[in-house]
Amino acid sequence: NKSDNIILVSLGMTGDNKVYNVASITSFSTYIDRTAPIVTFKDIKDNGEHKIPLSNITITDPNTNPSGVNTVTYYVCDRVLVDECNMIDHDGSQLDIGNISDGRKMLKVVVEDNAGNEASYTQDLDVDRTAPTISLVEMDYKDSFAESKVTLTLRIQDVYSAIASSIEYCVTAREDDCTSPLPAAIGNDGYVTIEYDLK
């Protein structure tokens, strides 16, 4: 990339003595740009509403003047079948990934400047709209004069996302009544034990 002055010289030849006469000289400057824009990513993930803030994607052109960024296109591609890509829309502030199926994907950004230089950049992206599953592993019920207690062992699993470190549960007569949830810690293996005194 550099600026150059180009000089055009028009020559004329007269007579048999082959003397060349300069007829005119014209010069102008031009900028040679062979560098595509650069894309950098920061914290690329679903924001909880199936959106990715565009503020987490920075696009710069080393040759903004006179070239500058011309077009930017966003895709979500399969991480294994990298040619399987879907173009995604945005509203100027967020990318909408609401129509992308769950799975291990990658975000692909294709940029082109006004000089025709094009480049593509990718970043891993896990799309997860499926809630974790909870399965009952074991239930132990003790009812005696000394104690009346239920012990539940549950397993929490999530295919694409990290499991939270804790859950909340309720002991209630109605399914929709959980005004005072109780916390329970989840182990590294995804198992959680809940003990509740029925007295």
WOHU-V159366 format. One line per field, one symbol per residue. phi: phi as a letter, one per 30 degrees, with the letter a starting at -180 (. if undefined). burial: b if it has 16 or more other C-alpha atoms within 10 Angstrom, else e. Layout:
# WOHU-V159366
phi: ???
burial: ???
This chain:
# WOHU-V159366
phi: .acbcccccccbcbiddhdccddabbbacbccbccddccbcbhdaddjcibbddddbcbbcececcdidcbbbcbccddccdddbbdcdbcjbbdccdcdddkdcbdcccbbcdcjdbbbbbbebccbccddcbbdcabbbcbbddabbcccccbcbbdcbddddabbbbcadbdccbdbdcdbdcdddjcbcccbddd
burial: eeeeeeeeeeeeeeeeeeeeeeeeeeeeeeeebebbbbbeeeebbbeeebbbbbeeeeeebebeeebbbeeeebbbbbbeeeeebbebeeeeebbbbeebeebbbbbbbbbbbbbbbbebebbbbbbbbeebeeeeeeeeeeeeeeeebeebebbbbeebeebeeeeeeeeeeeeeeeeeeeeeebeeebbbbeeeeee
